[in-house]
C-alpha cells in the first residue's frame, strides 16, 4: 500500500502513504503531506473510508485539526 495517494472524501489530495507504525493500542499510517509534512493518521474505520488498490488511492476522513498537526 506504500505510495498510494491519500485523498479526502471530496477528492482533495492530502499526500502519499509512506509507511506504518504499530504503537500500543493502535496502528498509525505515515502520510507525507502535499507540503512535505509528516502526518500520523490513526488507521481506524472512522478515519479510513476506502482503499482502492486498482487506483492506488486511499480515501480518509481525518479527525478535525489532524492535517494541521503535521511535522
C-alpha positions in Angstrom: 0.0 0.0 0.0 3.0 2.3 0.4 3.0 5.0 -2.2 -0.8 5.1 -2.5 -2.3 8.6 -3.0 -4.3 9.7 0.1 -7.3 12.0 -0.6 -10.2 13.5 1.3 -13.8 12.4 0.6 -14.2 15.3 -1.9 -11.1 14.1 -3.8 -8.8 16.8 -2.5 -5.2 15.5 -2.2 -3.7 15.0 1.2 -0.4 13.3 0.2 1.0 9.8 -0.2 1.2 6.8 2.2 4.8 6.2 3.2 4.5 3.5 5.9 3.1 2.2 9.1 3.8 2.5 12.8 2.5 0.0 15.3 2.1 1.5 18.7 0.3 0.1 21.7 -3.5 0.3 21.2 -3.5 1.4 17.5 -1.8 1.4 14.1 -0.7 4.6 12.6 -0.3 5.3 9.0 2.6 7.7 8.0 1.3 10.0 5.3 3.7 12.5 3.6 1.5 15.6 3.0 1.4 17.7 -0.1 3.5 20.3 1.8 6.1 17.7 2.8 5.0 17.4 6.4 4.6 14.0 8.0 1.0 13.2 9.1 0.4 10.3 11.6 -3.1 9.0 10.8 -4.8 6.5 13.3 -5.8 3.7 11.0 -9.4 3.3 12.2 -12.7 2.6 10.4 -13.8 6.2 11.2 -10.6 7.7 9.6 -10.1 5.3 6.6 -13.2 5.3 4.4 -12.0 3.4 1.4 -8.9 1.7 -0.1 -8.9 1.3 -3.9 -6.0 -0.9 -4.8 -6.7 -0.6 -8.6 -6.4 3.2 -8.5 -3.7 3.1 -5.7 -5.8 5.5 -3.7 -7.0 5.8 -0.1 -9.9 8.0 1.0 -9.6 9.3 4.5 -11.8 11.4 6.9 -9.2 12.6 9.4 -10.2 14.0 12.9 -10.6 17.8 12.9 -7.2 19.5 13.1 -5.1 16.4 12.3 -3.9 17.6 9.0 -2.7 20.9 10.5 -0.5 19.0 13.1 1.9 17.5 10.5 5.6 17.9 11.3 
